[in-house]
Amino acid sequence: MKLLENSSFEAINSQLTVETGDVHIIGRIESYSCKMAGDDKHMFKQFCQEGQPHVLEALSPPQTTGISPSRLSKSQSGDEEGPLSDKCSRKTLFYLIATLNESFRPDYDFSAAKSHEFSREPSLNWV
């Protein structure tokens, strides 16, 4: 993954910077290529040694507190629609980790993150 310079984002980025009193918030929109290069290729090869890229991995249940008991009981009884049965492919998990690494480098490294450390929330309003 590589940061792509995009001059058309500069006007938008200037509007995303807010200063009020002693608070200074810098917002940015950035674009990245999805083609693996260099470190990403190496990390993907290591990631694939742990399992095939298309194998599904279980995610943690949603972190929201408003899930109804009936929905939880459905998922515990084996119903695949419940929140405890969320899965994603290892390749999707890799892309998520690579995006987090690129976004927060050099301060944070998510390379060792496992699928159970992520969850799929039921809606954007819950996040």
C-alpha positions as CSV (number, residue, x, y, z in Angstrom):
1,M,0.0,0.0,0.0
2,K,1.4,3.4,-0.9
3,L,0.2,6.9,-0.3
4,L,-0.9,8.6,-3.5
5,E,-0.4,12.3,-3.7
6,N,-3.7,13.9,-4.8
7,S,-3.7,17.7,-5.2
8,S,-7.5,17.8,-5.5
9,F,-7.7,16.8,-1.9
10,E,-5.7,19.8,-0.7
11,A,-8.7,22.2,-0.9
12,I,-10.8,19.8,1.1
13,N,-8.0,19.2,3.6
14,S,-7.7,22.9,4.3
15,Q,-11.4,22.9,5.2
16,L,-10.9,20.0,7.6
17,T,-8.4,21.9,9.8
18,V,-10.2,23.6,12.8
19,E,-8.7,25.9,15.4
20,T,-10.7,27.0,18.4
21,G,-9.0,28.5,21.4
22,D,-6.3,26.1,22.5
23,V,-7.6,23.2,20.4
24,H,-6.1,22.6,17.0
25,I,-7.6,19.7,15.0
26,I,-6.0,18.7,11.7
27,G,-8.2,16.6,9.4
28,R,-7.0,15.0,6.2
29,I,-8.3,12.9,3.3
30,E,-5.7,10.7,1.8
31,S,-5.7,8.1,-1.0
32,Y,-3.8,4.9,-1.0
33,S,-3.1,2.3,-3.7
34,C,-4.3,-1.2,-3.0
35,K,-1.4,-2.8,-4.9
36,M,1.0,-4.5,-2.5
37,A,4.6,-3.3,-2.7
38,G,7.7,-3.8,-0.7
39,D,6.9,-4.2,3.0
40,D,3.3,-5.1,2.2
41,K,4.3,-8.1,0.0
42,H,6.7,-9.3,2.7
43,M,4.0,-8.9,5.4
44,F,1.4,-10.7,3.2
45,K,3.7,-13.7,2.7
46,Q,4.3,-14.0,6.5
47,F,0.5,-13.6,7.0
48,C,-0.2,-16.4,4.5
49,Q,2.1,-18.7,6.4
50,E,-0.4,-18.7,9.2
51,G,-3.3,-19.7,7.0
52,Q,-4.8,-19.5,3.5
53,P,-5.9,-16.0,2.4
54,H,-9.5,-17.0,1.6
55,V,-10.1,-18.9,4.8
56,L,-12.7,-17.2,7.0
57,E,-11.7,-16.0,10.5
58,A,-14.1,-15.4,13.4
59,L,-14.4,-11.8,14.6
60,S,-15.2,-10.8,18.2
61,P,-18.8,-10.0,18.9
62,P,-19.8,-6.3,18.5
63,Q,-18.8,-4.0,21.3
64,T,-22.2,-2.4,21.5
65,T,-24.4,-2.7,24.5
66,G,-27.7,-2.4,22.8
67,I,-28.0,-5.9,21.3
68,S,-31.2,-7.5,22.2
69,P,-31.1,-10.8,24.2
70,S,-33.2,-12.5,21.4
71,R,-30.5,-11.7,18.9
72,L,-27.8,-13.0,21.1
73,S,-29.6,-16.2,21.8
74,K,-30.1,-16.8,18.1
75,S,-26.4,-16.5,17.5
76,Q,-25.5,-18.8,20.4
77,S,-28.0,-21.5,19.1
78,G,-26.1,-21.7,15.8
79,D,-28.0,-19.2,13.7
80,E,-25.4,-17.8,11.3
81,E,-27.1,-14.3,11.2
82,G,-26.2,-13.5,14.8
83,P,-23.5,-11.1,16.0
84,L,-21.3,-13.9,17.4
85,S,-20.9,-15.5,14.0
86,D,-19.3,-12.6,12.2
87,K,-16.4,-13.7,10.0
88,C,-14.1,-12.2,7.4
89,S,-11.5,-13.6,5.1
90,R,-7.9,-13.6,6.1
91,K,-7.2,-11.4,3.0
92,T,-9.7,-8.8,4.2
93,L,-8.2,-8.9,7.6
94,F,-4.7,-8.4,6.1
95,Y,-6.0,-5.3,4.1
96,L,-7.5,-3.9,7.3
97,I,-4.2,-4.4,9.2
98,A,-2.1,-3.0,6.3
99,T,-4.4,0.1,6.2
100,L,-4.1,0.6,9.9
101,N,-0.3,0.3,9.7
102,E,0.0,2.8,6.9
103,S,-2.4,5.2,8.5
104,F,-0.7,5.2,12.0
105,R,2.9,4.5,11.0
106,P,5.4,5.0,12.8
107,D,3.5,5.4,16.1
108,Y,1.6,2.1,16.0
109,D,2.2,-1.3,14.5
110,F,-0.8,-3.6,14.0
111,S,1.1,-6.4,12.3
112,A,0.5,-8.8,15.2
113,A,-3.2,-8.1,15.4
114,K,-5.5,-11.2,15.3
115,S,-9.1,-11.5,14.0
116,H,-10.6,-11.8,17.5
117,E,-9.3,-8.2,18.2
118,F,-11.7,-6.9,15.6
119,S,-15.5,-6.8,15.5
120,R,-18.1,-5.9,12.9
121,E,-20.6,-3.5,14.4
122,P,-24.2,-3.8,13.3
123,S,-24.4,-0.2,12.0
124,L,-22.4,3.0,11.7
125,N,-24.7,4.6,14.2
126,W,-23.5,2.2,16.9
127,V,-19.8,3.2,16.4
